[in-house]
Amino acid sequence: MSPAWAAYPDKPINIVVPFGAGSATDILARGMAKGLSERLGQPVTVENKAGAGGNIGANVVARSQPDGYTLMMGTNGPMAANVSLYNNLPHDPVADFAPVALMGKLPMVLIANPEVKARTLPELIQEARAKPGTINFGASNTTARVWIELLKRAADIDVATVLYSNVGGMMTDLISGRISYAFENVGPSLPQIAAGKIQAVAVTSKERAAFAPEVPTVGEGGLDKYDLVVWFAMFAPKGTPAEVIDRLNREANAVLKSDELQQLAKQIGMTPTPGSAADLKAYQASEVKNWRELVDLTGVSIN
């Protein structure tokens, strides 16, 4: 490390989470903050700046000083999909950020109120075709909106989408039966599934998930063209010194391999993916392309 950055870090570091408290992104960020603080010898705090599908928090980080003291726990939404979903973003999710480390990946889960009659994906498709427009799906994030549209087009069905600003409100309505189905991240879903308040219908990855091997994939339900996972990654503002990125990458990978983070990863259904900053850069580029194709296919647009 050059003399200018040999003392890094010499003050607290802040990780911005572009979603609300209690989300899987927030849970992961807080676990990572604890581990990084222990390894770096400085306090590492987490700040939630939710809104606009993650764009508000992302923009804060993009406009921050590139000195390694402001980081972001990003996801496929603000860091890949939103550039195609939103018009006139105030920042570029690729050009305005420096990749640090890919944290991990997890599928989404198709979940349902436990009282629904269609308890498998084929049954759901059959009912939707028999009663077009009558089945409603909740969506608390942009990824879920795209998945609902993919399901509609791939299965040639018509279902209603109910939009939510947060996962808590959506879960409340799903449990109460105000909505019947939803695509949601694993983190908020697992506790409700375990408690019997909702049921898991399918996972969106090509392979069955380790956290719920009894739950079939959407491919097993007949939609074998799609494999959509959620991912988490750490980013810094563009221009952050390479020495700082390298240090953060090493320490983040070490934390990912720790027993504490491995246990937390199981809690939120994430498969950790330690790797280099270059690995994340290449993966993000592929995901931007992938999401552009998905958005073009589904026609989802958020203005």
C-alpha positions as CSV (number, residue, x, y, z in Angstrom):
1,M,0.0,0.0,0.0
2,S,1.3,3.4,-0.9
3,P,2.4,5.8,1.9
4,A,-0.7,7.9,1.3
5,W,-3.0,5.0,2.2
6,A,-0.7,3.0,4.5
7,A,-2.8,4.1,7.5
8,Y,-6.2,3.1,6.0
9,P,-8.5,3.0,7.7
10,D,-7.9,5.6,10.4
11,K,-11.5,6.6,11.0
12,P,-15.0,5.0,10.9
13,I,-16.3,3.5,7.7
14,N,-20.0,3.7,6.7
15,I,-21.8,1.1,4.6
16,V,-24.9,2.5,2.9
17,V,-27.8,0.1,2.4
18,P,-30.2,1.3,-0.3
19,F,-33.1,-0.6,1.3
20,G,-34.9,-0.6,4.7
21,A,-33.9,-2.1,8.0
22,G,-34.6,-5.8,8.3
23,S,-34.1,-6.6,4.5
24,A,-31.7,-9.4,3.5
25,T,-29.4,-6.7,2.2
26,D,-29.5,-4.9,5.6
27,I,-28.9,-8.2,7.6
28,L,-25.9,-9.0,5.4
29,A,-24.5,-5.5,5.6
30,R,-24.7,-5.5,9.4
31,G,-23.0,-8.9,9.6
32,M,-20.3,-7.7,7.3
33,A,-19.9,-4.4,9.2
34,K,-19.2,-6.4,12.4
35,G,-16.6,-8.6,10.8
36,L,-14.9,-5.7,9.0
37,S,-14.8,-3.7,12.2
38,E,-13.0,-6.5,14.0
39,R,-10.5,-7.0,11.2
40,L,-9.9,-3.3,10.3
41,G,-9.8,-2.0,13.9
42,Q,-12.2,0.9,13.2
43,P,-16.0,1.2,13.7
44,V,-18.0,0.2,10.6
45,T,-21.6,1.5,10.7
46,V,-24.6,0.8,8.5
47,E,-26.9,3.5,7.2
48,N,-30.2,2.7,5.6
49,K,-31.2,5.1,2.7
50,A,-34.1,3.4,1.1
51,G,-36.3,4.5,-1.8
52,A,-36.7,4.4,-5.6
53,G,-35.8,0.8,-5.9
54,G,-32.4,1.4,-4.3
55,N,-31.5,4.4,-6.4
56,I,-31.5,6.9,-3.6
57,G,-28.9,5.1,-1.6
58,A,-26.9,4.3,-4.7
59,N,-26.8,8.0,-5.7
60,V,-25.6,9.0,-2.2
61,V,-22.6,6.6,-2.5
62,A,-21.9,7.6,-6.1
63,R,-21.6,11.3,-5.0
64,S,-19.5,10.5,-1.9
65,Q,-15.7,11.1,-1.6
66,P,-13.8,8.2,-3.1
67,D,-11.7,7.6,-0.1
68,G,-12.9,4.2,1.1
69,Y,-14.9,5.5,4.0
70,T,-18.3,5.4,2.3
71,L,-19.3,2.0,0.8
72,M,-22.5,0.4,-0.4
73,M,-24.0,-3.0,-0.1
74,G,-25.6,-3.2,-3.5
75,T,-27.8,-5.7,-5.2
76,N,-28.8,-6.7,-8.7
77,G,-31.6,-4.1,-8.5
78,P,-29.8,-0.8,-8.2
79,M,-26.5,-2.1,-9.6
80,A,-27.8,-3.9,-12.8
81,A,-31.5,-3.9,-13.4
82,N,-32.4,-0.3,-12.6
83,V,-30.4,1.2,-15.5
84,S,-32.9,-0.5,-17.8
85,L,-36.0,-0.1,-15.6
86,Y,-35.7,3.6,-14.8
87,N,-35.4,6.5,-17.2
88,N,-32.8,9.2,-16.5
89,L,-30.9,7.8,-13.5
90,P,-28.9,10.5,-11.8
91,H,-25.9,8.1,-11.7
92,D,-24.4,5.2,-13.7
93,P,-24.4,2.0,-11.7
94,V,-21.2,0.9,-13.6
95,A,-19.3,4.0,-14.4
96,D,-19.8,5.8,-11.1
97,F,-18.8,2.9,-8.8
98,A,-15.7,0.8,-8.1
99,P,-16.5,-2.9,-7.5
100,V,-15.1,-4.3,-4.2
101,A,-16.4,-7.8,-3.7
102,L,-19.3,-10.1,-4.6
103,M,-20.9,-11.3,-1.4
104,G,-23.2,-14.0,-2.6
105,K,-26.3,-15.2,-4.5
106,L,-29.7,-16.6,-3.6
107,P,-32.9,-17.4,-5.5
108,M,-36.2,-15.7,-5.0
109,V,-39.1,-17.7,-3.7
110,L,-42.6,-17.9,-5.1
111,I,-44.6,-17.8,-1.9
112,A,-48.3,-18.1,-1.2
113,N,-51.0,-17.6,1.4
114,P,-51.5,-21.1,3.0
115,E,-55.2,-21.2,2.1
116,V,-54.8,-21.0,-1.6
117,K,-56.1,-24.0,-3.6
118,A,-53.3,-23.9,-6.2
119,R,-50.2,-25.1,-4.2
120,T,-47.9,-25.9,-7.1
121,L,-46.8,-23.9,-10.1
122,P,-48.7,-26.0,-12.6
123,E,-51.8,-25.7,-10.5
124,L,-51.4,-22.0,-10.3
125,I,-50.9,-21.6,-14.1
126,Q,-54.0,-23.8,-14.7
127,E,-56.1,-21.6,-12.3
128,A,-54.8,-18.4,-13.8
129,R,-55.8,-19.6,-17.3
130,A,-59.3,-20.5,-16.1
131,K,-59.8,-17.2,-14.3
132,P,-57.7,-14.6,-16.1
133,G,-56.9,-11.4,-14.1
134,T,-58.3,-12.7,-10.8
135,I,-55.2,-13.9,-9.1
136,N,-53.0,-11.2,-7.5
137,F,-49.3,-11.2,-6.9
138,G,-47.5,-8.9,-4.5
139,A,-44.2,-7.2,-5.5
140,S,-42.1,-5.3,-3.0
141,N,-39.1,-4.8,-5.3
142,T,-38.2,-4.4,-8.9
143,T,-36.8,-7.9,-9.3
144,A,-40.2,-9.3,-8.2
145,R,-42.0,-7.1,-10.8
146,V,-39.9,-8.5,-13.6
147,W,-40.4,-12.1,-12.4
148,I,-44.2,-11.7,-12.4
149,E,-44.0,-10.4,-15.9
150,L,-41.8,-13.3,-16.9
151,L,-44.3,-15.7,-15.4
152,K,-47.2,-14.1,-17.3
153,R,-45.4,-14.3,-20.6
154,A,-43.8,-17.7,-20.2
155,A,-47.0,-19.3,-19.0
156,D,-49.3,-17.2,-21.1
157,I,-51.4,-16.1,-18.2
158,D,-53.0,-12.9,-16.9
159,V,-52.5,-12.0,-13.2
160,A,-52.7,-8.7,-11.3
161,T,-49.6,-7.1,-9.7
162,V,-50.0,-5.3,-6.4
163,L,-47.0,-3.0,-5.7
164,Y,-45.6,-2.4,-2.2
165,S,-43.1,0.0,-1.0
166,N,-41.7,-2.4,1.6
167,V,-41.6,-6.2,2.2
168,G,-43.3,-5.9,5.6
169,G,-46.5,-4.5,4.3
170,M,-46.6,-7.1,1.5
171,M,-46.0,-10.0,4.0
172,T,-48.8,-8.7,6.2
173,D,-51.2,-8.8,3.2
174,L,-50.0,-12.2,2.0
175,I,-50.4,-13.7,5.5
176,S,-53.9,-12.2,5.9
177,G,-55.0,-13.3,2.4
178,R,-55.4,-9.9,0.9
179,I,-53.0,-11.1,-1.8
180,S,-52.5,-14.7,-2.8
181,Y,-48.9,-15.0,-4.1
182,A,-45.6,-13.1,-4.3
183,F,-42.1,-13.4,-5.5
184,E,-39.8,-12.4,-2.6
185,N,-36.3,-12.7,-1.4
186,V,-35.4,-15.6,0.8
187,G,-34.5,-13.6,3.9
188,P,-37.9,-12.2,4.7
189,S,-39.7,-15.4,3.5
190,L,-37.9,-18.1,5.5
191,P,-39.2,-17.2,9.0
192,Q,-42.8,-16.9,7.8
193,I,-42.5,-20.3,6.0
194,A,-41.0,-21.9,9.1
195,A,-43.9,-20.5,11.2
196,G,-46.5,-21.9,8.7
197,K,-47.8,-18.4,8.0
198,I,-47.0,-18.7,4.3
199,Q,-46.0,-21.6,2.0
200,A,-43.2,-21.9,-0.5
201,V,-44.3,-22.9,-4.0
202,A,-41.1,-22.7,-6.1
203,V,-37.6,-21.2,-6.2
204,T,-36.4,-19.2,-9.1
205,S,-32.9,-20.8,-9.5
206,K,-32.3,-23.7,-11.9
207,E,-31.2,-25.9,-9.1
208,R,-33.2,-26.6,-5.9
209,A,-32.0,-24.4,-3.0
210,A,-30.0,-25.9,-0.1
211,F,-32.1,-24.0,2.4
212,A,-35.3,-25.8,1.1
213,P,-34.4,-28.8,-1.0
214,E,-38.0,-30.0,-0.8
215,V,-39.2,-26.9,-2.8
216,P,-39.3,-27.4,-6.6
217,T,-37.8,-25.0,-9.0
218,V,-39.8,-23.0,-11.5
219,G,-38.1,-25.1,-14.2
220,E,-39.6,-28.2,-12.6
221,G,-43.0,-26.4,-12.9
222,G,-42.6,-26.0,-16.6
223,L,-40.7,-22.7,-16.9
224,D,-37.3,-24.1,-17.7
225,K,-36.0,-21.2,-19.7
226,Y,-35.4,-19.0,-16.7
227,D,-32.8,-18.8,-13.9
228,L,-33.0,-15.6,-11.9
229,V,-31.0,-15.1,-8.7
230,V,-30.6,-12.1,-6.4
231,W,-27.0,-11.1,-5.6
232,F,-25.3,-8.9,-3.1
233,A,-22.0,-7.0,-3.6
234,M,-20.0,-4.3,-2.0
235,F,-19.1,-1.2,-4.0
236,A,-17.2,2.1,-3.4
237,P,-17.4,5.4,-5.3
238,K,-15.5,5.6,-8.6
239,G,-11.9,6.8,-8.1
240,T,-11.4,5.0,-4.8
241,P,-7.7,4.1,-4.7
242,A,-6.8,0.6,-5.9
243,E,-4.9,0.0,-2.7
244,V,-8.0,0.6,-0.6
245,I,-10.1,-1.6,-2.9
246,D,-7.6,-4.4,-2.6
247,R,-7.6,-4.1,1.2
248,L,-11.3,-4.1,1.5
249,N,-11.6,-7.0,-0.9
250,R,-9.2,-9.1,1.1
251,E,-10.9,-8.3,4.4
252,A,-14.4,-8.8,3.0
253,N,-13.5,-12.2,1.6
254,A,-12.0,-13.2,5.0
255,V,-15.2,-12.2,6.7
256,L,-17.3,-14.1,4.2
257,K,-15.3,-17.3,5.0
258,S,-15.8,-16.8,8.8
259,D,-18.1,-19.1,10.7
260,E,-20.3,-16.2,11.8
261,L,-20.9,-15.0,8.2
262,Q,-21.4,-18.6,7.0
263,Q,-24.2,-19.0,9.6
264,L,-25.7,-15.6,8.7
265,A,-25.7,-16.6,5.0
266,K,-27.7,-19.7,5.9
267,Q,-30.2,-17.5,7.7
268,I,-30.9,-15.5,4.6
269,G,-30.5,-18.4,2.2
270,M,-27.4,-17.0,0.5
271,T,-24.5,-18.9,-1.0
272,P,-21.3,-16.9,-0.3
273,T,-19.1,-16.2,-3.3
274,P,-15.7,-14.9,-2.3
275,G,-13.7,-13.5,-5.2
276,S,-11.7,-10.6,-6.6
277,A,-12.9,-7.1,-7.5
278,A,-12.3,-8.0,-11.1
279,D,-14.6,-11.0,-10.7
280,L,-17.4,-8.6,-9.5
281,K,-16.7,-6.2,-12.3
282,A,-17.1,-8.9,-15.0
283,Y,-20.2,-10.3,-13.2
284,Q,-21.9,-6.9,-12.9
285,A,-21.3,-6.3,-16.6
286,S,-22.9,-9.6,-17.5
287,E,-25.9,-8.9,-15.2
288,V,-26.5,-5.4,-16.7
289,K,-26.7,-7.1,-20.1
290,N,-28.9,-9.9,-18.7
291,W,-31.3,-7.4,-17.1
292,R,-31.5,-5.3,-20.2
293,E,-32.7,-8.3,-22.1
294,L,-35.2,-9.2,-19.4
295,V,-36.6,-5.7,-19.2
296,D,-36.9,-5.6,-23.0
297,L,-38.7,-8.9,-23.0
298,T,-41.2,-8.1,-20.2
299,G,-41.7,-4.4,-21.0
300,V,-41.5,-3.4,-17.3
301,S,-40.7,0.3,-16.9
302,I,-40.5,2.5,-13.8
303,N,-40.6,6.2,-14.2
